[in-house]
Structure formats: C-alpha cells, structure tokens
Amino acid sequence: MTKNLNIIGFILLVASIFVFGLKGMAAEMGIAVAASGVFLAFANLDKFSEFKGAGFEAKLREAVDEANATIENLKSVAAPLLTTTIDLLAKDGRWGGDSAFDKNHALYDKLIALQADIDISDGSLEKAKSQYLNIHAWDMISDLASDIERAGKEKFTVEFREHLGSHSFDKPPSLEKFLSLLDEVELQDKEGQKLERIRQYYQTYKL
C-alpha cells in the first residue's frame, strides 16, 4: 500500500511541476509541489510504527491513526490539482499533431489511474474529464472531415457541421451521425486509419 502511495505522490509531484512550470504558473506550482510533499510524508508514516519501545510504539500508532484521518484532507487537495491539470490539457496544445495528442492522452490516462488509486470522487473532476474527452473527439472528427473535403468531397465540412453541430466541451459529436455521412465516401488509407482511431477512441473512453 505504501509503495502505491509513494508512486501516487511522485506522479502528483512530476505532473504539477510539468504542467504549471510549462505555463509559467510559479505560485500554483509551488502549492502543488508542497501538497505532493505532504502526501508523501503521510504515506510513509506507517513505517515508523514498526519500531517498539516502552510507550513508543503506541505513540507512533496514534500518529498513524491521525495520518489516516488526514487522508480525506489530502484527497481534497489532490482533487482540484487533478481537475486543473486535466482542464489545462483540454484547452491547450490540441493542435500539435499526433505526437502531442499521444503525449496528452498518456498523461490523461495516468491522471485517471491516479484518481482511481486515491479513490477520489469529485464532481468538478468528473466534469473536467468529460470536457477533455469531448473536445478531443470533436478535434479528431473535424480533422478527418477536413481531410475528406481536401480529397475531393466538396463542402463536406459544411455538411458535417450541419449534421453534427459545432465544437463543444459539453458533449462529443455523434459518431453514428458522422458515419452516416460516409456512406457514399470512399476513404483513402490515411482517412481510413483516422476513422479507425476515432472508433477506438470512442470505444476506449465510452463516448
């Protein structure tokens, strides 16, 4: 358990330095680093309960019990940190190509795994996750629509917007409606690969 908590604390530390440092947000980075440090300190308190001595073990176990009670407070610190990080990922660096996309989603997946390990339930965090996935789904489908139009399907992006609407953080584009627009479209290899990636994206993240 302690090993897992150490990993969680380390990920929080690295993620906070990376994201806030990249944005030049020194104050926020300092707060996040401090919170990660506190998390790591509490995560390792149970090691000291292994020492025994007259009246010594009881005091240390009392400290561990107090640390366990503080876990809920640490979760309240971790929740807004995760929310802010995912929110930044959703609104910045969306047009950096496949490499940036993959890096962003690798970090997103780690943050979601971290949420599960810490067992955090937070409405704002769930909203940030949903917005992150929704807007990237729009980017992916819009990119494919543009490729189809450039390949010769005139005014396909216009047709796409008429049927699916505009970019939105609130909900993803309907994959079913998009696929219906492709009934008479012959996709090239590149477009076919992008469509398959979109299908996998919707399946993986249950959109």
Residue pairs with C-beta under 8 A, 6 or more apart in sequence:
2 43
2 44
2 46
2 47
4 117
5 39
5 40
5 43
5 44
6 40
6 43
6 44
7 117
8 39
8 43
8 114
8 117
8 118
9 36
9 37
9 39
9 40
9 43
10 36
10 40
11 110
11 111
11 114
12 32
12 35
12 36
12 39
12 78
12 81
12 114
13 32
13 33
13 36
13 37
13 40
15 81
15 85
15 107
15 110
15 111
16 28
16 29
16 32
16 33
16 35
16 36
16 81
16 85
17 29
17 32
17 33
19 84
19 85
19 88
19 89
20 26
20 28
20 29
20 32
21 29
23 88
23 92
28 84
32 81
35 74
35 77
35 78
35 81
38 74
38 77
39 74
39 77
39 78
42 67
42 70
42 71
42 74
45 63
45 64
45 67
46 64
46 67
48 60
48 63
48 64
49 57
49 60
49 61
49 64
51 57
51 60
75 118
75 119
75 120
78 114
78 118
78 120
79 120
79 122
79 124
79 125
80 124
82 111
82 114
82 115
82 120
82 125
82 128
83 122
83 124
83 125
83 128
85 107
85 111
86 108
86 111
86 125
86 128
86 129
86 132
87 128
87 131
87 132
89 104
89 107
89 108
89 132
90 128
90 131
90 132
90 135
90 136
90 169
91 135
93 100
93 104
94 100
94 104
94 135
94 136
94 139
95 139
101 136
104 136
105 136
108 132
112 129
115 125
131 169
131 170
133 172
133 205
133 207
134 168
134 169
134 170
134 171
134 172
134 207
135 167
135 168
135 169
136 201
137 172
137 173
137 198
137 201
137 202
137 207
138 167
138 168
138 172
138 173
139 167
140 194
140 197
140 198
140 201
141 160
141 164
141 173
141 175
141 178
141 198
142 157
142 160
142 167
143 194
144 191
144 194
144 195
144 198
145 156
145 157
145 160
145 178
146 157
147 190
147 191
147 194
148 156
148 182
148 185
148 187
148 191
149 155
149 156
149 157
151 188
151 191
153 185
156 181
156 185
159 181
160 178
160 181
163 177
163 178
163 180
163 181
164 173
164 174
164 177
164 178
165 173
172 202
172 207
175 198
175 199
175 202
175 207
182 195
187 195
201 207
